[in-house]
């Protein structure tokens, strides 16, 4: 069972936003994990994704941790995994495969993506997910992850527990 779960917020977000809602939904499903919601540099929407990515090593995330990122939080987590931290497990939620100067380049074995190719915020930036991760295009999702938090928590739990995620997709 995973011990440390890091929740990365999206661009313009904060540790008190959607990642806190997701944490509350996950806690009863994934005990006895410890949760961390760091304040990331992309809370300032004027900063490019590469600035936030460059600061991530300072978090000193322990080896083997799970990082769950919403939107841009998922992108920088996945890129960190590709470039410096292949020991991490990464779950991307409503995440584009590129933004600003950050682009995912290769598949990683411990990476999942839950997104909707109809999500207007990331429209046109999800087609590469099947070649970059264990990808789940969930048509009912929107970029408002709070609206879908119960479904997302069940999907994440199933993925992390190596269950058949597809059985849960509406």
Secondary structure, DSSP 4 states (H G I P E B T S, - for coil): ---EEEEE--TT--TTTHHHHHHHHHHTTSTT-EEE----GGGSTTS-HHHHHHHGGGG-PPTT-EEEEETHHHHHHHHHHHHT-TTSEEEEES--SEETTEE--S--TTEEEEE-TT-TTTTTS-TTHHHHSEEEE-TT--S-GGGGHHHHHHHHHHHHTT--GGGG--
